[in-house]
Amino acid sequence: MLKKIRRQDCLELYSIFPLSNYNYETEEENFFYPKIFDQYIFTVASKSFKGHIKTIGIELVNLMAILSTETLIFLGDHQNAWRRQYNDHKPVKEALDYLEGHNIGKQFNGALKVDYSELPVFTKHLAWLTRCNAALPNIHFIDPQQNIVGHICKYGNLHLDSINADTDAVLKSFISSSNLISLPECIPQPLGRPHRQTLL
């Protein structure tokens, strides 16, 4: 299942979504990011970007189970539409066609609620859009209980922030038994098997 939510409705329901907007009077970018308990960056062992993102999608589904949630909600940090920039690179075109096939119009800039059955496919397409479409906002996701904030960056790394101590403990327990590999900073990952970092 993939369900659209109007942008304003989403922000009224879920106040922790990161946001950015340009202030034309001060000519500065304004940012909002929620107060977090801790933050993490992860990669996975993979031989290709395709395999990398497939594994990330599986791990996100596993994380949903640990968090006892059936959906994640995705929203861009500024008002650009999901399909604003056309790109004829095959995997990006497939991603844009995927959104169009789910009735995501060219002007839609709201949130997408994605359930666990749809998440692996959605994650694949989101990763390619993030990697190749510069006009796309930074797409963050949260759980409906607003215990985590995360995003997949242009390198394919998974960024996860815990909002409170209880969720952080659950997250640490999940990570220790997952295929996620902790990174000290967000860097491009060479294809192959990265060195496993110890989670502090």
Backbone as CSV, one residue per row, in Angstrom:
resi,resn,N_x,N_y,N_z,CA_x,CA_y,CA_z,C_x,C_y,C_z
1,MET,0.828,-1.201,0.000,0.000,0.000,0.000,0.864,1.252,0.000
2,LEU,0.487,2.198,-0.833,1.121,3.510,-0.855,-0.002,4.540,-0.865
3,LYS,-0.049,5.374,0.157,-1.144,6.326,0.323,-0.613,7.751,0.380
4,LYS,-1.276,8.648,-0.348,-0.887,10.056,-0.346,-1.499,10.786,0.853
5,ILE,-0.732,11.750,1.385,-1.227,12.637,2.444,-0.885,14.071,2.040
6,ARG,-1.860,14.961,2.086,-1.588,16.368,1.782,-0.484,16.888,2.689
7,ARG,0.380,17.736,2.127,1.541,18.214,2.871,1.135,18.884,4.185
8,GLN,0.177,19.789,4.134,-0.217,20.507,5.344,-0.835,19.567,6.364
9,ASP,-1.633,18.619,5.889,-2.227,17.638,6.805,-1.138,16.826,7.495
10,CYS,-0.126,16.435,6.729,0.971,15.651,7.296,1.713,16.433,8.369
11,LEU,2.011,17.687,8.088,2.770,18.494,9.046,1.963,18.783,10.310
12,GLU,0.645,18.846,10.179,-0.191,19.026,11.367,-0.232,17.763,12.214
13,LEU,-0.164,16.606,11.565,-0.204,15.332,12.281,1.149,14.942,12.863
14,TYR,2.216,15.253,12.112,3.557,14.776,12.471,4.518,15.964,12.514
15,SER,4.714,16.489,13.700,5.453,17.748,13.855,6.964,17.578,13.838
16,ILE,7.471,16.342,13.816,8.924,16.164,13.913,9.617,16.123,12.552
17,PHE,8.869,16.220,11.465,9.517,16.156,10.156,10.505,17.313,9.965
18,PRO,11.728,17.020,9.538,12.682,18.085,9.213,12.158,18.932,8.053
19,LEU,12.444,20.236,8.103,11.964,21.158,7.080,13.044,22.167,6.733
20,SER,12.984,22.653,5.505,13.842,23.771,5.104,13.051,24.660,4.154
21,ASN,13.299,25.955,4.235,12.678,26.876,3.294,13.546,28.107,3.152
22,TYR,13.461,28.722,1.984,14.292,29.892,1.701,13.537,31.165,2.071
23,ASN,14.182,32.010,2.878,13.616,33.291,3.275,14.129,34.358,2.310
24,TYR,13.245,34.853,1.458,13.669,35.804,0.432,14.009,37.172,1.016
25,GLU,13.479,37.503,2.188,13.799,38.788,2.806,15.220,38.798,3.351
26,THR,15.604,37.718,4.021,16.957,37.638,4.591,17.947,36.955,3.654
27,GLU,17.406,36.365,2.563,18.224,35.615,1.605,19.010,34.503,2.297
28,GLU,18.330,33.836,3.214,18.937,32.726,3.943,17.991,31.531,3.955
29,GLU,18.580,30.351,4.063,17.800,29.131,4.192,17.471,28.911,5.671
30,ASN,16.215,28.668,5.965,15.787,28.365,7.328,15.580,26.864,7.480
31,PHE,16.059,26.313,8.583,15.990,24.874,8.793,15.293,24.552,10.113
32,PHE,14.576,23.445,10.108,14.060,22.864,11.349,14.445,21.395,11.389
33,TYR,14.977,20.958,12.529,15.228,19.538,12.754,14.843,19.241,14.195
34,PRO,14.132,18.146,14.427,13.663,17.876,15.791,14.813,17.562,16.738
35,LYS,14.585,17.752,18.005,15.559,17.350,19.011,15.636,15.830,19.023
36,ILE,16.857,15.302,18.942,17.028,13.850,18.870,17.815,13.348,20.077
37,PHE,17.724,12.042,20.308,18.485,11.418,21.390,19.862,10.979,20.893
38,ASP,19.897,10.322,19.726,21.174,9.896,19.146,21.001,9.720,17.648
39,GLN,22.125,9.671,16.931,22.067,9.543,15.480,23.064,8.503,14.995
40,TYR,22.706,7.853,13.876,23.510,6.764,13.335,23.538,6.852,11.813
41,ILE,24.629,6.333,11.235,24.755,6.215,9.785,25.169,4.785,9.480
42,PHE,24.486,4.162,8.510,24.749,2.761,8.207,24.928,2.530,6.713
43,THR,25.700,1.502,6.409,25.757,0.945,5.069,25.513,-0.552,5.202
44,VAL,25.615,-1.264,4.087,25.511,-2.722,4.097,26.543,-3.279,3.123
45,ALA,26.902,-4.538,3.307,27.803,-5.208,2.374,27.051,-5.480,1.077
46,SER,27.637,-5.078,-0.052,26.961,-5.271,-1.335,27.969,-5.205,-2.468
47,LYS,27.614,-5.788,-3.593,28.464,-5.770,-4.781,27.958,-4.790,-5.833
48,SER,26.776,-4.265,-5.642,26.197,-3.324,-6.596,25.233,-2.408,-5.859
49,PHE,24.935,-1.259,-6.466,23.976,-0.344,-5.849,22.595,-0.996,-5.778
50,LYS,22.259,-1.775,-6.794,20.980,-2.482,-6.802,20.864,-3.419,-5.605
51,GLY,21.907,-4.219,-5.371,21.897,-5.131,-4.233,21.935,-4.397,-2.907
52,HIS,22.671,-3.285,-2.896,22.785,-2.454,-1.695,21.403,-1.974,-1.243
53,ILE,20.665,-1.392,-2.174,19.365,-0.827,-1.836,18.352,-1.918,-1.505
54,LYS,18.474,-3.067,-2.154,17.584,-4.184,-1.815,17.758,-4.579,-0.350
55,THR,19.020,-4.659,0.094,19.292,-5.025,1.487,18.815,-3.941,2.450
56,ILE,19.029,-2.673,2.086,18.539,-1.570,2.924,17.022,-1.667,3.094
57,GLY,16.317,-1.951,2.008,14.865,-2.075,2.076,14.425,-3.197,2.998
58,ILE,15.118,-4.335,2.925,14.797,-5.469,3.801,15.030,-5.101,5.262
59,GLU,16.141,-4.410,5.529,16.439,-4.022,6.909,15.418,-3.020,7.441
60,LEU,14.915,-2.149,6.581,13.879,-1.212,7.027,12.588,-1.950,7.386
61,VAL,12.248,-2.967,6.609,11.072,-3.783,6.946,11.274,-4.461,8.297
62,ASN,12.473,-4.993,8.521,12.774,-5.626,9.813,12.689,-4.620,10.957
63,LEU,13.160,-3.402,10.700,13.082,-2.354,11.718,11.631,-2.019,12.047
64,MET,10.779,-1.986,11.027,9.363,-1.718,11.262,8.762,-2.750,12.212
65,ALA,9.156,-4.003,12.035,8.635,-5.061,12.908,9.065,-4.831,14.352
66,ILE,10.324,-4.445,14.544,10.835,-4.189,15.892,10.115,-3.002,16.533
67,LEU,9.780,-2.009,15.711,9.096,-0.816,16.214,7.582,-1.008,16.311
68,SER,7.109,-2.181,15.914,5.671,-2.497,15.952,4.849,-1.498,15.147
69,THR,5.339,-1.180,13.954,4.594,-0.301,13.062,4.447,-0.969,11.702
70,GLU,3.333,-0.728,11.053,3.085,-1.319,9.741,3.356,-0.349,8.608
71,THR,3.652,0.912,8.932,3.883,1.912,7.892,5.023,2.847,8.282
72,LEU,5.639,3.432,7.269,6.537,4.568,7.429,5.994,5.698,6.569
73,ILE,6.247,6.925,6.979,5.733,8.095,6.277,6.916,8.892,5.749
74,PHE,6.886,9.230,4.457,7.987,9.904,3.775,7.540,11.293,3.326
75,LEU,8.387,12.301,3.588,8.058,13.678,3.215,9.335,14.440,2.898
76,GLY,9.288,15.261,1.847,10.420,16.108,1.501,10.552,17.280,2.450
77,ASP,11.796,17.745,2.650,12.001,18.831,3.613,11.660,20.204,3.047
78,HIS,11.467,20.322,1.738,10.936,21.566,1.181,9.858,21.234,0.157
79,GLN,9.289,22.249,-0.471,8.019,22.071,-1.168,8.140,21.614,-2.611
80,ASN,9.321,21.297,-3.092,9.434,20.762,-4.444,8.658,19.455,-4.570
81,ALA,8.067,19.255,-5.732,7.265,18.058,-5.970,8.142,16.821,-6.152
82,TRP,7.567,15.670,-5.880,8.271,14.396,-6.024,8.735,14.175,-7.465
83,ARG,7.929,14.602,-8.438,8.234,14.342,-9.855,8.669,15.611,-10.577
84,ARG,9.262,16.549,-9.873,9.582,17.836,-10.488,10.603,17.705,-11.609
85,GLN,11.615,16.876,-11.446,12.719,16.804,-12.403,12.655,15.513,-13.207
86,TYR,12.606,15.650,-14.541,12.630,14.457,-15.400,14.069,14.003,-15.595
87,ASN,14.258,12.701,-15.673,15.583,12.114,-15.885,15.379,10.835,-16.681
88,ASP,16.092,10.710,-17.824,15.881,9.541,-18.677,16.829,8.386,-18.367
89,HIS,17.641,8.513,-17.295,18.445,7.377,-16.842,17.478,6.255,-16.467
90,LYS,17.703,5.048,-16.980,16.701,3.985,-16.898,16.126,3.761,-15.499
91,PRO,16.953,3.558,-14.450,16.355,3.310,-13.130,15.597,4.512,-12.575
92,VAL,16.007,5.724,-12.967,15.286,6.917,-12.505,13.955,7.037,-13.238
93,LYS,13.982,6.779,-14.541,12.729,6.794,-15.307,11.755,5.757,-14.751
94,GLU,12.272,4.579,-14.381,11.415,3.557,-13.779,10.828,4.051,-12.453
95,ALA,11.628,4.799,-11.696,11.145,5.347,-10.427,10.041,6.376,-10.656
96,LEU,10.229,7.244,-11.649,9.205,8.245,-11.962,7.933,7.577,-12.479
97,ASP,8.100,6.540,-13.297,6.934,5.788,-13.787,6.207,5.100,-12.631
98,TYR,6.980,4.618,-11.666,6.394,3.983,-10.477,5.509,4.979,-9.725
99,LEU,6.012,6.193,-9.526,5.215,7.210,-8.830,3.964,7.557,-9.628
100,GLU,4.131,7.731,-10.933,2.976,8.040,-11.781,1.949,6.911,-11.719
101,GLY,2.433,5.671,-11.688,1.539,4.523,-11.607,0.759,4.458,-10.309
102,HIS,1.250,5.154,-9.280,0.532,5.237,-8.006,-0.190,6.580,-7.860
103,ASN,-0.469,7.207,-9.004,-1.257,8.452,-9.049,-0.594,9.609,-8.311
104,ILE,0.741,9.632,-8.329,1.476,10.776,-7.788,1.636,11.785,-8.913
105,GLY,0.848,12.856,-8.882,0.876,13.843,-9.948,2.155,14.665,-9.955
106,LYS,2.372,15.398,-11.043,3.604,16.170,-11.197,3.726,17.305,-10.183
107,GLN,2.620,17.742,-9.616,2.655,18.841,-8.651,2.603,18.361,-7.202
108,PHE,2.481,17.056,-6.977,2.297,16.562,-5.613,3.578,16.687,-4.798
109,ASN,3.480,17.374,-3.662,4.641,17.550,-2.780,4.328,17.128,-1.344
110,GLY,3.286,16.334,-1.195,2.896,15.880,0.130,3.650,14.643,0.568
111,ALA,3.097,13.971,1.555,3.742,12.791,2.135,3.208,11.520,1.488
112,LEU,4.013,10.471,1.584,3.605,9.146,1.143,3.700,8.195,2.326
113,LYS,2.583,7.548,2.637,2.566,6.531,3.686,2.738,5.175,3.015
114,VAL,3.784,4.460,3.416,4.166,3.216,2.741,4.119,2.070,3.745
115,ASP,3.424,0.981,3.385,3.371,-0.143,4.313,4.518,-1.114,4.051
116,TYR,4.656,-2.105,4.943,5.812,-2.993,4.914,5.882,-3.812,3.632
117,SER,4.729,-4.146,3.027,4.749,-4.953,1.805,5.248,-4.160,0.603
118,GLU,5.017,-2.860,0.605,5.422,-1.996,-0.501,6.814,-1.409,-0.297
119,LEU,7.305,-1.423,0.934,8.518,-0.676,1.275,9.758,-1.080,0.473
120,PRO,10.068,-2.367,0.265,11.281,-2.698,-0.497,11.291,-2.104,-1.907
121,VAL,10.154,-2.161,-2.600,10.074,-1.594,-3.950,10.164,-0.075,-3.885
122,PHE,9.442,0.529,-2.955,9.481,1.981,-2.808,10.893,2.457,-2.485
123,THR,11.577,1.758,-1.591,12.937,2.130,-1.200,13.876,2.114,-2.393
124,LYS,13.738,1.111,-3.234,14.574,1.027,-4.437,14.399,2.267,-5.306
125,HIS,13.162,2.634,-5.569,12.910,3.783,-6.439,13.323,5.095,-5.771
126,LEU,13.063,5.223,-4.479,13.464,6.435,-3.763,14.975,6.620,-3.802
127,ALA,15.717,5.532,-3.636,17.178,5.620,-3.629,17.713,6.121,-4.966
128,TRP,17.118,5.663,-6.060,17.577,6.124,-7.374,17.209,7.584,-7.610
129,LEU,16.039,7.995,-7.174,15.665,9.405,-7.300,16.606,10.289,-6.488
130,THR,16.907,9.873,-5.273,17.805,10.637,-4.405,19.207,10.701,-4.995
131,ARG,19.644,9.618,-5.593,20.994,9.526,-6.150,21.171,10.408,-7.381
132,CYS,20.100,10.546,-8.191,20.258,11.143,-9.520,19.492,12.437,-9.763
133,ASN,18.482,12.755,-8.972,17.661,13.934,-9.229,17.946,15.030,-8.212
134,ALA,18.744,16.012,-8.637,19.190,17.066,-7.721,18.045,17.944,-7.228
135,ALA,16.954,18.033,-7.991,15.838,18.896,-7.594,14.953,18.260,-6.534
136,LEU,15.158,16.976,-6.261,14.332,16.307,-5.256,14.673,16.839,-3.867
137,PRO,13.673,17.114,-3.038,13.975,17.502,-1.654,14.683,16.372,-0.920
138,ASN,15.243,16.682,0.238,15.721,15.617,1.116,14.490,14.916,1.682
139,ILE,14.330,13.649,1.337,13.147,12.900,1.751,13.436,12.188,3.067
140,HIS,12.749,12.583,4.120,12.891,11.930,5.421,11.698,11.018,5.675
141,PHE,11.903,10.043,6.541,10.795,9.185,6.947,10.717,9.114,8.466
142,ILE,9.514,8.874,8.942,9.269,8.678,10.372,8.304,7.505,10.534
143,ASP,8.224,6.979,11.737,7.160,6.040,12.072,5.974,6.845,12.596
144,PRO,4.756,6.322,12.514,3.587,7.099,12.955,3.636,7.517,14.419
145,GLN,4.382,6.782,15.248,4.501,7.140,16.663,5.567,8.213,16.897
146,GLN,6.281,8.599,15.828,7.297,9.653,15.863,8.433,9.335,16.839
147,ASN,8.936,8.105,16.727,10.060,7.673,17.557,11.394,7.712,16.825
148,ILE,11.352,7.732,15.498,12.581,7.790,14.703,12.414,8.784,13.562
149,VAL,13.542,9.307,13.106,13.618,10.072,11.865,14.753,9.462,11.057
150,GLY,14.532,9.268,9.771,15.594,8.693,8.951,15.546,9.192,7.526
151,HIS,16.596,8.908,6.786,16.595,9.140,5.344,17.684,8.306,4.693
152,ILE,17.543,8.090,3.403,18.563,7.424,2.597,19.233,8.505,1.763
153,CYS,20.529,8.693,1.929,21.233,9.790,1.259,21.649,9.386,-0.162
154,LYS,22.264,10.311,-0.881,22.636,10.061,-2.276,23.674,8.959,-2.423
155,TYR,24.407,8.659,-1.353,25.374,7.561,-1.393,24.721,6.209,-1.115
156,GLY,23.454,6.226,-0.751,22.775,4.989,-0.387,22.940,4.621,1.068
157,ASN,23.561,5.502,1.860,23.691,5.239,3.298,22.356,5.492,3.994
158,LEU,22.095,4.698,5.015,20.876,4.848,5.804,21.178,5.650,7.057
159,HIS,20.515,6.792,7.199,20.663,7.647,8.376,19.455,7.422,9.277
160,LEU,19.709,7.125,10.546,18.635,6.910,11.513,18.894,7.729,12.770
161,ASP,17.898,8.458,13.223,17.976,9.220,14.465,16.894,8.727,15.417
162,SER,17.291,8.445,16.652,16.311,8.084,17.683,15.857,9.354,18.393
163,ILE,14.569,9.406,18.717,13.997,10.599,19.337,14.032,10.530,20.856
164,ASN,14.056,9.318,21.403,14.021,9.168,22.858,14.852,7.968,23.283
165,ALA,15.105,7.864,24.581,15.989,6.820,25.113,15.416,5.424,24.918
166,ASP,14.113,5.270,25.095,13.507,3.949,24.945,13.669,3.432,23.517
167,THR,13.395,4.292,22.552,13.552,3.888,21.156,15.008,3.631,20.821
168,ASP,15.903,4.414,21.403,17.326,4.216,21.146,17.781,2.834,21.615
169,ALA,17.280,2.395,22.752,17.632,1.064,23.259,17.120,-0.024,22.320
170,VAL,15.902,0.153,21.817,15.337,-0.805,20.859,16.159,-0.807,19.574
171,LEU,16.538,0.385,19.133,17.314,0.522,17.905,18.677,-0.147,18.030
172,LYS,19.352,0.064,19.141,20.660,-0.567,19.359,20.547,-2.092,19.356
173,SER,19.504,-2.616,19.969,19.293,-4.060,19.993,19.060,-4.592,18.581
174,PHE,18.275,-3.861,17.802,18.009,-4.266,16.420,19.288,-4.259,15.590
175,ILE,20.075,-3.202,15.720,21.287,-3.056,14.914,22.254,-4.207,15.154
176,SER,22.371,-4.626,16.392,23.337,-5.672,16.738,23.021,-7.004,16.068
177,SER,21.766,-7.216,15.688,21.381,-8.477,15.053,21.032,-8.312,13.577
178,SER,21.315,-7.130,13.021,20.961,-6.836,11.632,22.189,-6.936,10.735
179,ASN,21.993,-6.660,9.456,23.095,-6.601,8.496,23.605,-5.176,8.297
180,LEU,23.152,-4.261,9.124,23.598,-2.876,9.020,25.002,-2.725,9.580
181,ILE,25.804,-1.923,8.899,27.193,-1.689,9.283,27.352,-0.212,9.610
182,SER,27.766,0.086,10.821,27.862,1.469,11.285,29.025,2.197,10.622
183,LEU,28.787,3.453,10.252,29.815,4.309,9.662,30.114,5.479,10.594
184,PRO,31.382,5.913,10.662,31.714,7.058,11.505,31.257,8.386,10.906
185,GLU,31.068,8.416,9.579,30.608,9.614,8.891,29.972,9.201,7.574
186,CYS,29.263,10.126,6.946,28.593,9.819,5.686,29.577,9.966,4.535
187,ILE,29.969,8.847,3.961,30.930,8.826,2.862,30.448,7.852,1.801
188,PRO,30.882,8.049,0.538,30.538,7.064,-0.493,31.136,5.713,-0.135
189,GLN,30.390,4.653,-0.404,30.861,3.317,-0.074,31.304,2.581,-1.326
190,PRO,32.552,2.080,-1.349,32.984,1.265,-2.487,32.197,-0.027,-2.515
191,LEU,31.934,-0.531,-3.718,31.228,-1.801,-3.821,32.126,-2.910,-3.314
192,GLY,31.547,-3.882,-2.680,32.317,-4.934,-2.035,31.848,-5.078,-0.607
193,ARG,32.696,-5.548,0.249,32.300,-5.805,1.637,33.013,-4.818,2.555
194,PRO,32.304,-3.787,3.049,32.941,-2.802,3.918,33.292,-3.389,5.272
195,HIS,34.236,-2.741,5.924,34.655,-3.175,7.255,33.564,-2.857,8.267
196,ARG,33.246,-3.806,9.113,32.207,-3.590,10.123,32.743,-2.725,11.255
197,GLN,32.021,-1.647,11.522,32.374,-0.742,12.602,31.653,-1.161,13.880
198,THR,32.266,-0.913,14.998,31.626,-1.201,16.280,30.676,-0.075,16.638
199,LEU,29.458,-0.414,16.987,28.475,0.591,17.381,28.744,1.028,18.806
200,LEU,28.949,2.321,19.002,29.246,2.853,20.332,27.967,3.037,21.119
